[in-house]
Amino acid sequence: MIAVVTDSTADLGPLARAHGITVVPLTVSFGNEQHLDGVDLTDEQFYAKLLSNPHHPVTSQPKPAAFAQTFRGLLAGGADRILSLHLSSALSGTCNSAKIAADEVAGDRISVVDTRWVSAGLGMLALGAAQRAERGEDIDSISAAVRQDSAALELYAAIPTLTYLAKGGRIGQLSGLLGNVLKIVPIVTLADGVVKDYARVRTFRRAVDQVVDIVVSKVPGNGRARCAVMHSVAPELAADVAERLRAAIQPASIIVCCAGPTVGTHAGPGAVGVFFIP
């Protein structure tokens, strides 16, 4: 049996349990107040605190001991091999913590992969790995498919305001935007594991329309694309985007996920984005 592990930035929610994916939580801190992502802090609670708490949240990676405990439990429970998939090492030290734990527990039975993605992008890779494991594929085949999917993945997201990116210290990676925090709506992408500026428009509605147009233009109408619509407590907007994509490209699969604290800290409420594998 091959067990699939990821971290809470995958934003899979109930989908993780449905596919037997083990999720190791990151820590979310508001000043001295600490929570485990998805364990004692729901997405709704997080965004409420984001709006009301005087302290801007900070996320921190799980310690190697948390991964070691998870790995040992899975191996003791019957797993022959473990595939541990994590968010971009350019954004967090989570993958490194998992690697330290894997070497400590059973380096020959645990494969740790820096997917270079985050949120629903990471979630899509973990889901794909779990589905392949359910079909009985071996770990080399699954790992190769994850890397192939990771290379093909794309993200385009519309963020209502740059305020939270500025507060979270990510604005420096989006060159030229700081002076326009309240004047433009950015469309961002992820390249080499780092958030980058893709386009700038004057209204959020136009930004959302452009995100949909970008995805449609990049996906051949063959019914094979896999998509994930990510939102930050904007379920109606995400449902609308998902429906528009279904009508335009007839994807083979599409999921809708709420962005947790790792993305929400920087995007703020109301954002929407689309991860897709053409």
N, C-alpha and C positions, 0 to 999 in steps of 0.2 A: 504493500500500500504506500502511495505517495501522498504526504500531507503538504498542503499549501498554507504558508504563513504570510501575512502582510502586516502593515501597521495601520493605525486608525486614520491616517491621512487618505487612505483609499476611499473613504466615504461611502462604503457599501451598505451600511445599515443591515437590515434583515437579509439582504442578498448573500452576505457572508455566511450567515448561519445556514441558509437554505442550501448552500453548496459546500458546506463543511470547511470553510476557510477560517483559520485561526487568526484573530486580530490582536496585535499587541498595541496598547494605547500609548500615545504621547501624553505628556503633562501640560496642562494649560494653567497659567498663573495670571491672576489679577492682583498685582502687588504681592502681599504675603498669602493670599488665598489661592490654594492649589486644587486642581481637579484632574481626574483622569478622563481623557477625551472619550466620550461615548459610554463611560462606565458610571460616573456620578455627575456628568454634565451632558445634557442633551443639546442638540443643535439649537433648539428654540431658547433654552436657558442661556446658551453662550451668546446668541445675538442680543438677547435682552440685556445681558451684562455689558456687552460691547457698547450699547447705546447709553447705559446709565452709570457704569462704574467709572470713577475718576482715573483709574489705572488702565492704561492700554495693555491688552493681554500679550503675553509672551508664551510661545510654545517651546518645549524642550524634549529632546529625544529620550526614549526609554534607555535605562541603564543596561549594560550587558547582562547583568544578573536577571533582569526581567525576561530577556530572550532565552537565557540559559534555562530558566525554569520552564518556559514554554517548550523548548526543544526537548528537554528531558521527559516532560510529560507526554509529548507526542510519541517519542521513541518507546517509552515504557508502555504506552497504550496500543502499540502494534504497528506503528509506521516503520516501513523499511528505509525510506528516504524522505527528506524534507526539502522543499523548495521554498525559500524565503525571499519574497519580492518586496522591495522598498522604494520610498520616494527618492528623488534625485539627491545625490550626495552634494550637489552644488547648493542645495537649499537646507540640508540638515545633516547631522552626524548619525542619523538613525541607522543607516546601512552599515556604517562602521561598527556600531554597537552590536549589530546582528553578526557581523563577521567575527568579532572578538569572541562572542558567545559560541558561535559554531565551532571555532578552533578549540575552544575549551571543552565542549561537550562531545563532539564526534565529527571532526572536520571532513572525514571521508564519507559521511552519510548526509551531510547538510550542505546544500548549495545556496549561496546568498547572491542575489542579483540586484545591482543598482539599475533600476529601470529607467532612470533619467526623467521620470514623470511624477505626477502628484495628483491627488483628488481622484476624480472619476477615470482619468487616464490610467493611473495605477490600478484602480478598481477593475477596469476592463481587462488589464493584463492578468490580474489575479483570477478573475472569473474564467478567462480563457484557459489558464493553467489548470484550474480546478475541474473544468469540463473535460479537458483532455485526460486528466488523471482518472476521472470517472469512467472514461472510455477504455482505460487500461493501457494508455501509452506509457512508455518508459521515460525516465527523468531526462535523458539526453534529448529525446524528441521534444518533450515539453519545453525544456530550456531553450532549444533552438527556435521553437515557435514563439516564445515570449520575446526573444531578441529580435526576431523578424517583425513581430507586431509593434514592438517598441520603436523600431526604426521607421515604421510606416505611420505611426500615430501623429495626429496633428491636433492643435487646439486653437480656437479663436473665441475670445470672451469679451463681452461688453461690461464695463464697470461704470456705474452711475456717477461716481466721484473719485477723485484721486486723494481725497482727504485721508483715507485709511492707509493707502500705500505710503503716503508721506509720514504718518504717525508710526508706521511699522518699519520705517527705514528702507523700504524697497524702492523708493522713488529714484534713488541714485542709479538704478539699473535701467531706468526708462529715460534716456537722455532727452533733455529739452522740455520736459513736461512740468517741472516744478513751478515755473512762473505762471502756469495756466491751470492751477489746481481746481479752480471753481469755474473755468471758462470753457472747458472742452470735455468731451466724453471719449476716453481712449478705448480702442480695441487692442487687446494684448494677445500675444502668442507665447509659446514656450519653445525655446531653441537651445539645444545642448544643456537642457536641464535648468535654464535660466529664463525668467520672465522678461519679455522684450516688447517694446512698442511696435505695433503693426500699422495702425491707422488712427486718425483723430477726426471726430465729427462733432457737430454742434448740439445734437440732441440725442438722448438715450434711445429713443424710438428708432432713429436712423441707424444708430450703432447696432441695435438688435437685428434690424432688417439686413444690415450689411453682413453680420455674422452668418445669418441664414444663407444669404447670397453666396458668400465665400465657400461655405460647405457644399452647396449645390453645384457650384462651378468646379469643385475639385473632385467630386464623386461621380464616377460613371454610373449611368442608370441601369446597372445590371443586377440590382437586388442583393448584392453581396456585402455592401458596406456595413460596418458595425459602428454604432453611435452611442454616445452617452451625453445627455444634457445635464449640465451642472448648474445649480442655482444656489443663491444664498437667501434663504427664506423667501423665495418668490415662486411658489409652486404653480400658480396660475400662469405666470409668464413662461415658465419652463414647459408646462403642458402645451401651451400654444406653439412654442418653438418646436417641440417634438412632433406635434400634429402637422406642422408645415413641412417638416423634414420627411415624415411618412408619405405625405402627398407628393412631394417633389422627387424623392429618390428611392422610395420603397426599400428602406434598409433591411438587411437580413435580421438585425436585432437593434433595439434601442432601449436604453434604460434612462431613468431620471433619478438624479441623486442630489441631495442637499449638501453643499460644501460645508465641511466642518471647520473647526477653529484654525487649522493651519492655513487654509485659503481665506476663510472669512475674516481673519485678523487683518489681512491686507486688502481684501476686496470690499469689505463692508457689506451691509444688507442690500438686497435688490439686484445683485449682479447675475448674469447668465452667460454660460459658455457652452461650446460644443466640442467634445473630443470625438475624433472619428478615425477609423482605419478604412481607407477607401476600398 
